[in-house]
Amino acid sequence: MILINGNFLCRNLTGIERFSWEICKQLDNLIQKDDDFAILAPANAKNFPDFKKIKLIISEKPIKSFPKWDLFDFKKACKKHNAIGLNFSNTAPLGKACGYAFIHDIYAHDFPKDFVSLKEKLIKAYCNLNYKNIAKNAKKIFTVSEFSAKQIKKAYKVSDSRLAVIPNGWEHFNSIQKDDGIFEKYPKLQKKNFYFTLGSLQKRKNLKWIAIHAKNHPQEIFAISGRVISGYESEEISELSSLSNVILLGYVSDEEVKALMSECKAFVFPSYYEGFGIPPLEAMSVGAKIICANAASLPEIYEKSAHYIDINQNPADVDFEKLLLEKVEPNEKILEKYTYEKSAQKLLAALRNG
């Protein structure tokens, strides 16, 4: 049996959690009677999946500590059910009980100086512990881009035979109905006359770039959504809040995000480190123009269908109006290439091959 670590069922649907949900839904459609899959759902899960083929096992106890659950409780469950674990969330049981595991990126390894406070340093240490454990002990390591695969191989000397790329997708956005009520909440946001940025407000999201650009282009309106993650705060949030042409939206619903992406002048994603970067793909799916950094995995994923900014260039010197006049390729190829269905097919094939 392959037992899926359902830790993501206790978290909001963003990033890794969204990927985990969507891949599991696709796996449920693909697995055959000879495939033996189950998911261990914590007793305090926000939602319990209603899969047809993946069996649901509910834990006796709730998750009180994610590290305890991931490193020890899930290990016990795998042993109890004579199963191999499948871990989606950059974490896995220690040692040979590691099972199959995803490392979406190795941000804490590649950018250690981003972690300054005591809490940040503890987060960095925990991330690096999991990277090393998975790299050494996983039966197979999965990641989401060739960029991340290259970084993992370089940092941990992982062989090609133990590493497989399973990219993200975007189809979940089809089922979301946009909510234009966000424009009533924020009358300053006029349709097709603002730039939109989405993401957890981490340092790597590079809000410093937005802050400098917005300060030097007061005629441009910026809407920035995202919840601050404790221990990952960007130093530029206070500066952004002082700018009259920047609107910090905080957390917004998926429906509001779709409305903002559909009606923005362009979706801006200046992140300097991404294992994949789902938001530009979501924006592409509703026809938004994309402006993103020429860094990490982003040029690999978005190829010639995005407008790129050089994050080493002074943001004050970048002219968005001029940049958006540059011709880019249609986004259909990108949207066709990266789907959860195709990724689930790759994952299932890799799991069947051991």
N, C-alpha and C positions, 0 to 999 in steps of 0.2 A: 504494500500500500504506500502511496505517496500522500503524506499528510501536510496540508497547507497551513502555514502559520497565519491565523486570522487576527493578528494584532492590529492590522489596519482597520478592522471593523469597529474599533473604539475611537477612531480619529475622524476629523473632518475630511471631506473628499477633495483633497488638493494634492497635486504632484504625485508622489509615490503611491499614496492611498488610492487616487483615481486610477492609476495604472494597474494596481493590484486588483481592484474591483472589476475593471473592464476585461483584463486578461482572464480572470476566473470565469466571468460570464461567457467569454468565447470558448474557453476550455470545456465548459459544461456542454456547449453545443457540439464540440468536436470529438470528445472521448467516446470510445466504443465499449462494448460489454467486457472486453478483455482488460480494459484499463481500470485500475482500482485507485480512485481518488477520494479523499475526504478533506474537510476543512475543520480545524479546531477553532471554534468561535468562543471567545471569552464570555463568561456569564454576564458581564456588563457591556456587551457589544451594543452600539447605537442602533444597529440594524442586523437582523439575522437573514442571511441570504436564502432565497428559495430556489435552490438549484434542483435540476431534475436528475442529474447523474452523479454529481459530486455529493457524497454523503455529508450531512451536517452532524458534527459532534460538538456539544456544548460543554465547556469546562465546568467542573464542580465549583471552582472559585473564580471570582472576578480578577481582572488585572488591577493590581494596586501599584505595581512598579514595572514599567516596561523592561528595564534591564533584567530584573528577576525573571520575568515571564520569558523573555527571549533567550536568555542564557541557561536557565535552569528548568522552569516549569514546562516549556515546550519540549525540552529534551526528555523529561519524564514521560510526557504524553506519547512521544514517538516510540519510546521503549515499551510502554504499556500496550500500544496498538501494533507493535512490531512493524513500524513504518519508517520510511525515509522522509525527512522534513523537506519542505519547499518553502523558502523564506524570501519574501519580496522586499523587505524593508531595510536593507543594508545591515542587518543583524542576523545572528544565527547562534545556535548552541555551540559551546566551546568544544574543541577537540574533534575526534572522529565522528561525533554525533552531529556534526555540522550539517550534513545533508547537501541539498542543492540550495544555492543562495545567490541573490542579486546583490551586486555592488553598482549602484546607479552612477556614482562618481566617487572620487577620492579627494573631495574638497579639503577636508581637514588635513590631509597629508600634503597636498599641493600648495595650500595657502595657510600655513600654520600661524603666520603673523596676523591673520584676521581675528584670531582668538586671543583677546587681551585680558578680560576680566577673569576672576576666579571661576565663575560659572562657565564662561566660554572655554577656559582651559580644561575644565572637567569634561565638557562636551567633546572637545578635540581628543582627549585621551580615550574616551569611550568609543568614538568613531574609529580611531586608529587601531584600537584593540580588535574591533570587529573586522576592519579591513584585513589585518594580518591573519586573524583566525580563519576567515573565509578563504583568503588567498592560499593558505597552507593546507586547509583541511576539507574544503568543499569537494564533493564528488564532481560537481560541475559548477563553474562560476558564470553567471549571466550578467550582462550589462546592456546599456541602451544605445550605444553608439560606438563607432570605430575609434573615435577620439578617446572615450573612456577605456576601451579595451587597450589601446596603446599606452595610456597612463598606468593602468593596472599592471600590464606586462613589464613596463619599465621599472615601476616601484617595487614590485614583489616577485619578479622573475617567474611569472606564470607562463606555462607553455600554451601554445595555440590550441592544443587538443583539449585543454581543460576550460576553455573560455569560448562563450558564444554570445553573439550580439542579438538581442531581442528588443527592437525599438518600441517607442511609444506610438500612440494613435490619436485619433480625434473624433471618432464617430459618435461618442457620447454627446457631442455638441448638437447633433441632429435632433435629439429628443428634448432639448431645452427650448422653451418658448421665451423670446426676449421680452423684457419688462421695461417699457419706455418711461415708467414712472420715475426712474432715476433722474430724468431731465426735469421733472417737476420739483424734485427734492433739491436739485442744484441748477437753478435757472441760468447761471452763468455759463453752463455747458450748452452751447448751441450746436445742433447737429451739423456735422461736417466742418466744424470750425474749432476743433480741439484735438490734442494729441493724448493718447491713452497709454498708460503703463500699468501693468499688472504683475503682482508677485509678492511673496512674503518679503517683508522689508528687511532682508538680510544684507550684509555688507557686499556680498558678491553681486547683488542685483544692481550695484553701481549707481545708486541714487545721487552720488556726488556729481556724476556726469550730468544728470538731469538738472540738479541744483544750479550748476554753473551755466548750463545752456539757458535755462529759464530766466535766470537773473540777467543775462545779457540779451535776451530776446523777449522783452516785456509785452510785445504785441501778440505773442503766442500763448495759448491757454493749455495748461497741462492738467489732466485728471490722473491721479495716482491712487490705485486701490491696493489693499494688502494689509494683513494684520501683522503687527510686530511679534516676532517669535522671541520669547524670553531667552536671553543669552546670545542672540544674534542681531541685536539692534544696530541700525545704521546711524552713524553720527550726524548724518545730513538731514534727518527728519525734522529737527527743530528749525534748521535753516530753510527748508522747503515750506514749512508752515508759516514762515514770515513773508513769503513772496505772494503778492496779490494775484499773480497769474497762475498760481498752483493751487489746486483743490485736492486736499488729502481726504479720500473717501472712506478710509478704514476698510472694514470687511464689507463686501457687497455680495449679493446672491449670484448664483450662476446665471439667472435670468437677467439680472442687471448687467452683469459682465457681457453677456451676448449683445445686449442693446448698445453698450458702450463701444464694443468692438465693431458692431455693424455701422455705427454712426460717426466714428472718429475719422479725423483727417488722415491719420496713420497710427498704427500700433507701434510703440517704441519699446525696445527691449535691449538696453545697453549693458546687460550682464557680462561680466568678464570671465565667469566660470559657470558652465552648464554641462551636465552630462548629456542632456538632450535639449530641454527647453520646450515644454508643451504649449505655453500660451501663444507664441506666434503661429503655431499650427492651428489652434482654435480660431485665431483671428483670420488666418488665411481662409478657413472653411466658410466664413461669412463674407468674404470678398474684401477684407481690409487690406490696405497697403501695409507692408512690413518694413520697419527700420530697426535693424539689430546690429549688435557689435560683431566685428570680424574676429571673434575670439572663441576659443575652446571648440565645442562641437557645432556651433551655429552655422558656419559656412558649409560644413559637411551636410547638415540636415536641409538647409534652405537653399543651397546651391545658388542658381542665378535668378531665383524668384523673389529675392528680398533686396532691399536697399541697405547697404552696409555703412557703418560709421567706424572710423579708426579710433579706438578708445585711447590711443596714445596721442591723438591730436587734441588741441585745445577745444573743448566743447563750444566755447564762445565763437569759434571760427566756422562752425558747421552751419550751413544754410539748408534747412529742411525743405524749403520751397524749391530750391535748385536741385537738391538731392532727389526729390520725388518726381522731377521731370525726366530723370534718367530711365531708360527703357529696361524693363526686367522681363523675364520669361513668364508665361502663364503658370499659375500655381497648380493646375490639374495634375501634373506629373508628381509633384510633392505629395499632394493629398492621396493620390493613388498608391504611392510607394509606402506610405506610413499609415497602416491601419492596424487596429487591435486584432482583427481576424487573421491577418498575415502573421503578425507577431505570435499569436497563440499557436498557429500551425507550426512555426519554427520551434517554439518552446516544447510543444508536445512531441515533436520529432526528436528533439534532443533528450527529453526525459525517457522516451521509449528506447533510445540507443544507450541509455545508461551514462 
